[in-house]
Amino acid sequence: MNNSKRYKRLTVFLAFTFALLIVDFLEACPTCKESLSENNKELIQGYFWSIMFMMAMPFSILTGISTYFYLLVRKKKKGERLDS
């Protein structure tokens, strides 16, 4: 195995291990921590829906742009068939 690949794998492994070890020490900001500790159901649902909408946006944008290009290509092919 090449030394650069070995160092790269070792670096990724150490970074992953470090991330797993430090997760226990990380906490939310004080405002979020206090709000969530009260079991405020509306706030938790608000966070849930905002994450869902943010995750849906890239797929919606990609679908819209892909549909637009597909329709352009289809329109162009249809126009070429009529001309020849």
OpenMM code with the backbone's topology and positions (N, CA, C; nanometers):
from openmm import Vec3, app, unit

residues = "MET ASN ASN SER LYS ARG TYR LYS ARG LEU THR VAL PHE LEU ALA PHE THR PHE ALA LEU LEU ILE VAL ASP PHE LEU GLU ALA CYS PRO THR CYS LYS GLU SER LEU SER GLU ASN ASN LYS GLU LEU ILE GLN GLY TYR PHE TRP SER ILE MET PHE MET MET ALA MET PRO PHE SER ILE LEU THR GLY ILE SER THR TYR PHE TYR LEU LEU VAL ARG LYS LYS LYS LYS GLY GLU ARG LEU ASP SER".split()
positions = [
    Vec3(0.0845, -0.1174, 0.0000),
    Vec3(0.0000, 0.0000, 0.0000),
    Vec3(0.0893, 0.1241, 0.0000),
    Vec3(0.0506, 0.2229, -0.0743),
    Vec3(0.1256, 0.3465, -0.0859),
    Vec3(0.1213, 0.4229, 0.0477),
    Vec3(0.2329, 0.4889, 0.0824),
    Vec3(0.2403, 0.5620, 0.2096),
    Vec3(0.1383, 0.6740, 0.2181),
    Vec3(0.1134, 0.7446, 0.1062),
    Vec3(0.0170, 0.8549, 0.1104),
    Vec3(-0.1237, 0.8026, 0.1381),
    Vec3(-0.1575, 0.6867, 0.0826),
    Vec3(-0.2886, 0.6283, 0.1106),
    Vec3(-0.2980, 0.5851, 0.2565),
    Vec3(-0.1896, 0.5313, 0.3081),
    Vec3(-0.1877, 0.4866, 0.4472),
    Vec3(-0.2057, 0.6064, 0.5413),
    Vec3(-0.1364, 0.7176, 0.5128),
    Vec3(-0.1500, 0.8372, 0.5960),
    Vec3(-0.2904, 0.8960, 0.5857),
    Vec3(-0.3454, 0.8913, 0.4668),
    Vec3(-0.4801, 0.9447, 0.4469),
    Vec3(-0.5818, 0.8625, 0.5269),
    Vec3(-0.5697, 0.7308, 0.5219),
    Vec3(-0.6609, 0.6457, 0.5975),
    Vec3(-0.6428, 0.6646, 0.7479),
    Vec3(-0.5181, 0.6780, 0.7912),
    Vec3(-0.4909, 0.7000, 0.9326),
    Vec3(-0.5502, 0.8326, 0.9791),
    Vec3(-0.5389, 0.9351, 0.8974),
    Vec3(-0.5940, 1.0664, 0.9303),
    Vec3(-0.7456, 1.0600, 0.9426),
    Vec3(-0.8112, 0.9935, 0.8475),
    Vec3(-0.9565, 0.9804, 0.8526),
    Vec3(-0.9976, 0.9024, 0.9765),
    Vec3(-0.9265, 0.7955, 1.0065),
    Vec3(-0.9580, 0.7143, 1.1247),
    Vec3(-0.9427, 0.7960, 1.2529),
    Vec3(-0.8341, 0.8710, 1.2641),
    Vec3(-0.8123, 0.9516, 1.3839),
    Vec3(-0.9160, 1.0621, 1.3974),
    Vec3(-0.9525, 1.1240, 1.2866),
    Vec3(-1.0544, 1.2289, 1.2910),
    Vec3(-1.1888, 1.1718, 1.3340),
    Vec3(-1.2247, 1.0559, 1.2801),
    Vec3(-1.3503, 0.9908, 1.3167),
    Vec3(-1.3501, 0.9516, 1.4643),
    Vec3(-1.2405, 0.8958, 1.5111),
    Vec3(-1.2293, 0.8570, 1.6520),
    Vec3(-1.2385, 0.9790, 1.7428),
    Vec3(-1.1716, 1.0870, 1.7059),
    Vec3(-1.1759, 1.2105, 1.7832),
    Vec3(-1.3186, 1.2651, 1.7880),
    Vec3(-1.3894, 1.2606, 1.6749),
    Vec3(-1.5273, 1.3096, 1.6712),
    Vec3(-1.6169, 1.2268, 1.7622),
    Vec3(-1.5966, 1.0962, 1.7636),
    Vec3(-1.6774, 1.0114, 1.8511),
    Vec3(-1.6494, 1.0387, 1.9983),
    Vec3(-1.5245, 1.0690, 2.0309),
    Vec3(-1.4892, 1.0938, 2.1706),
    Vec3(-1.5375, 1.2293, 2.2197),
    Vec3(-1.5394, 1.3279, 2.1327),
    Vec3(-1.5745, 1.4631, 2.1743),
    Vec3(-1.7249, 1.4871, 2.1758),
    Vec3(-1.8038, 1.3998, 2.1163),
    Vec3(-1.9485, 1.4201, 2.1097),
    Vec3(-2.0103, 1.4332, 2.2483),
    Vec3(-1.9609, 1.3590, 2.3453),
    Vec3(-2.0180, 1.3659, 2.4799),
    Vec3(-1.9986, 1.5018, 2.5456),
    Vec3(-1.8968, 1.5745, 2.5064),
    Vec3(-1.8677, 1.7023, 2.5692),
    Vec3(-1.9423, 1.8190, 2.5046),
    Vec3(-1.9930, 1.8002, 2.3840),
    Vec3(-2.0609, 1.9086, 2.3135),
    Vec3(-2.2046, 1.9215, 2.3606),
    Vec3(-2.2502, 2.0444, 2.3727),
    Vec3(-2.3868, 2.0701, 2.4151),
    Vec3(-2.4456, 2.1809, 2.3293),
    Vec3(-2.5769, 2.1926, 2.3342),
    Vec3(-2.6451, 2.2976, 2.2600),
    Vec3(-2.6238, 2.4319, 2.3298),
    Vec3(-2.6613, 2.5385, 2.2610),
    Vec3(-2.6521, 2.6703, 2.3244),
    Vec3(-2.7485, 2.6743, 2.4428),
    Vec3(-2.7252, 2.7591, 2.5414),
    Vec3(-2.8086, 2.7601, 2.6626),
    Vec3(-2.9577, 2.7824, 2.6362),
    Vec3(-2.9905, 2.8669, 2.5397),
    Vec3(-3.1319, 2.8933, 2.5115),
    Vec3(-3.2007, 2.7689, 2.4577),
    Vec3(-3.1388, 2.7020, 2.3630),
    Vec3(-3.1979, 2.5810, 2.3061),
    Vec3(-3.2041, 2.4705, 2.4109),
    Vec3(-3.1014, 2.4614, 2.4915),
    Vec3(-3.0972, 2.3563, 2.5932),
    Vec3(-3.2107, 2.3749, 2.6943),
    Vec3(-3.2346, 2.4982, 2.7385),
    Vec3(-3.3427, 2.5240, 2.8334),
    Vec3(-3.4788, 2.5014, 2.7696),
    Vec3(-3.4948, 2.5423, 2.6459),
    Vec3(-3.6240, 2.5266, 2.5790),
    Vec3(-3.6583, 2.3805, 2.5590),
    Vec3(-3.5604, 2.3007, 2.5203),
    Vec3(-3.5865, 2.1605, 2.4944),
    Vec3(-3.5992, 2.0803, 2.6235),
    Vec3(-3.5395, 2.1284, 2.7308),
    Vec3(-3.5488, 2.0541, 2.8566),
    Vec3(-3.6887, 2.0628, 2.9167),
    Vec3(-3.7661, 2.1625, 2.8780),
    Vec3(-3.9023, 2.1774, 2.9280),
    Vec3(-4.0004, 2.0884, 2.8521),
    Vec3(-3.9537, 2.0101, 2.7555),
    Vec3(-4.0382, 1.9250, 2.6720),
    Vec3(-4.1459, 2.0065, 2.6012),
    Vec3(-4.1067, 2.1171, 2.5451),
    Vec3(-4.1968, 2.2025, 2.4707),
    Vec3(-4.2250, 2.1365, 2.3357),
    Vec3(-4.3389, 2.0703, 2.3246),
    Vec3(-4.3699, 1.9897, 2.2076),
    Vec3(-4.3796, 2.0744, 2.0798),
    Vec3(-4.4362, 2.1943, 2.0900),
    Vec3(-4.4498, 2.2793, 1.9715),
    Vec3(-4.3134, 2.3208, 1.9165),
    Vec3(-4.2201, 2.3509, 2.0065),
    Vec3(-4.0864, 2.3906, 1.9636),
    Vec3(-4.0152, 2.2751, 1.8941),
    Vec3(-4.0281, 2.1562, 1.9495),
    Vec3(-3.9649, 2.0388, 1.8893),
    Vec3(-4.0249, 2.0109, 1.7524),
    Vec3(-4.1567, 2.0229, 1.7389),
    Vec3(-4.2199, 2.0036, 1.6079),
    Vec3(-4.1753, 2.1111, 1.5102),
    Vec3(-4.1555, 2.2328, 1.5583),
    Vec3(-4.1066, 2.3397, 1.4719),
    Vec3(-3.9676, 2.3097, 1.4177),
    Vec3(-3.8790, 2.2625, 1.5043),
    Vec3(-3.7456, 2.2221, 1.4586),
    Vec3(-3.7549, 2.1092, 1.3565),
    Vec3(-3.8427, 2.0120, 1.3838),
    Vec3(-3.8591, 1.8979, 1.2935),
    Vec3(-3.9017, 1.9439, 1.1544),
    Vec3(-4.0049, 2.0284, 1.1474),
    Vec3(-4.0549, 2.0713, 1.0164),
    Vec3(-3.9561, 2.1622, 0.9448),
    Vec3(-3.8836, 2.2450, 1.0171),
    Vec3(-3.7850, 2.3302, 0.9504),
    Vec3(-3.6734, 2.2460, 0.8901),
    Vec3(-3.6314, 2.1402, 0.9582),
    Vec3(-3.5298, 2.0502, 0.9040),
    Vec3(-3.5845, 1.9773, 0.7822),
    Vec3(-3.7093, 1.9326, 0.7876),
    Vec3(-3.7694, 1.8626, 0.6734),
    Vec3(-3.7749, 1.9532, 0.5505),
    Vec3(-3.8164, 2.0785, 0.5679),
    Vec3(-3.8231, 2.1706, 0.4540),
    Vec3(-3.6841, 2.2011, 0.3984),
    Vec3(-3.5860, 2.2183, 0.4873),
    Vec3(-3.4496, 2.2440, 0.4398),
    Vec3(-3.3938, 2.1253, 0.3635),
    Vec3(-3.4259, 2.0037, 0.4070),
    Vec3(-3.3783, 1.8844, 0.3367),
    Vec3(-3.4497, 1.8667, 0.2029),
    Vec3(-3.5739, 1.9130, 0.1920),
    Vec3(-3.6509, 1.8970, 0.0689),
    Vec3(-3.6097, 1.9971, -0.0388),
    Vec3(-3.5545, 2.1103, -0.0019),
    Vec3(-3.5230, 2.2139, -0.0990),
    Vec3(-3.4240, 2.1705, -0.2086),
    Vec3(-3.3108, 2.1085, -0.1769),
    Vec3(-3.2199, 2.0690, -0.2854),
    Vec3(-3.2851, 1.9735, -0.3853),
    Vec3(-3.3668, 1.8808, -0.3356),
    Vec3(-3.4341, 1.7878, -0.4254),
    Vec3(-3.5379, 1.8595, -0.5109),
    Vec3(-3.6089, 1.9546, -0.4531),
    Vec3(-3.7085, 2.0300, -0.5290),
    Vec3(-3.6427, 2.1143, -0.6373),
    Vec3(-3.5336, 2.1798, -0.6038),
    Vec3(-3.4628, 2.2631, -0.7012),
    Vec3(-3.4061, 2.1773, -0.8131),
    Vec3(-3.3431, 2.0654, -0.7784),
    Vec3(-3.2876, 1.9755, -0.8788),
    Vec3(-3.3963, 1.9199, -0.9704),
    Vec3(-3.5101, 1.8820, -0.9133),
    Vec3(-3.6208, 1.8311, -0.9938),
    Vec3(-3.6739, 1.9377, -1.0879),
    Vec3(-3.6878, 2.0600, -1.0396),
    Vec3(-3.7363, 2.1696, -1.1235),
    Vec3(-3.6434, 2.1991, -1.2396),
    Vec3(-3.5147, 2.2076, -1.2127),
    Vec3(-3.4179, 2.2367, -1.3184),
    Vec3(-3.4103, 2.1212, -1.4175),
    Vec3(-3.4130, 1.9977, -1.3686),
    Vec3(-3.4081, 1.8809, -1.4569),
    Vec3(-3.5311, 1.8749, -1.5466),
    Vec3(-3.6476, 1.9034, -1.4916),
    Vec3(-3.7707, 1.9046, -1.5716),
    Vec3(-3.7639, 2.0124, -1.6786),
    Vec3(-3.7136, 2.1283, -1.6431),
    Vec3(-3.7002, 2.2375, -1.7397),
    Vec3(-3.6099, 2.1969, -1.8562),
    Vec3(-3.4936, 2.1380, -1.8260),
    Vec3(-3.4027, 2.0959, -1.9326),
    Vec3(-3.4625, 1.9832, -2.0160),
    Vec3(-3.5317, 1.8904, -1.9508),
    Vec3(-3.5959, 1.7815, -2.0241),
    Vec3(-3.6980, 1.8366, -2.1231),
    Vec3(-3.7801, 1.9330, -2.0797),
    Vec3(-3.8799, 1.9912, -2.1684),
    Vec3(-3.8153, 2.0696, -2.2831),
    Vec3(-3.7039, 2.1368, -2.2539),
    Vec3(-3.6326, 2.2082, -2.3609),
    Vec3(-3.5808, 2.1116, -2.4676),
    Vec3(-3.5205, 2.0021, -2.4242),
    Vec3(-3.4665, 1.9035, -2.5182),
    Vec3(-3.5800, 1.8402, -2.5976),
    Vec3(-3.6888, 1.8071, -2.5288),
    Vec3(-3.8031, 1.7457, -2.5971),
    Vec3(-3.8643, 1.8407, -2.7002),
    Vec3(-3.8737, 1.9686, -2.6653),
    Vec3(-3.9273, 2.0685, -2.7576),
    Vec3(-3.8361, 2.0842, -2.8793),
    Vec3(-3.7046, 2.0835, -2.8552),
    Vec3(-3.6077, 2.0978, -2.9639),
    Vec3(-3.6150, 1.9780, -3.0587),
    Vec3(-3.6223, 1.8545, -3.0040),
    Vec3(-3.6306, 1.7351, -3.0881),
    Vec3(-3.7604, 1.7341, -3.1683),
    Vec3(-3.8676, 1.7767, -3.1076),
    Vec3(-3.9961, 1.7809, -3.1761),
    Vec3(-3.9920, 1.8814, -3.2911),
    Vec3(-3.9261, 1.9948, -3.2708),
    Vec3(-3.9123, 2.0970, -3.3746),
    Vec3(-3.8270, 2.0482, -3.4899),
    Vec3(-3.7215, 1.9714, -3.4641),
    Vec3(-3.6331, 1.9208, -3.5696),
    Vec3(-3.7046, 1.8174, -3.6547),
    Vec3(-3.7889, 1.7364, -3.5989),
    Vec3(-3.8612, 1.6358, -3.6753),
    Vec3(-3.9561, 1.7002, -3.7743),
    Vec3(-4.0196, 1.8112, -3.7340),
    Vec3(-4.1137, 1.8782, -3.8226),
    Vec3(-4.0425, 1.9471, -3.9382),
    Vec3(-3.9211, 1.9974, -3.9169),
    Vec3(-3.8472, 2.0702, -4.0206),
    Vec3(-3.7895, 1.9778, -4.1270),
    Vec3(-3.7517, 1.8548, -4.0948),
    Vec3(-3.6839, 1.7689, -4.1915),
    Vec3(-3.7782, 1.6882, -4.2750),
] * unit.nanometer
topology = app.Topology()
chain = topology.addChain("A")
for resn in residues:
    res = topology.addResidue(resn, chain)
    for name in ("N", "CA", "C"):
        topology.addAtom(name, app.Element.getBySymbol(name[0]), res)
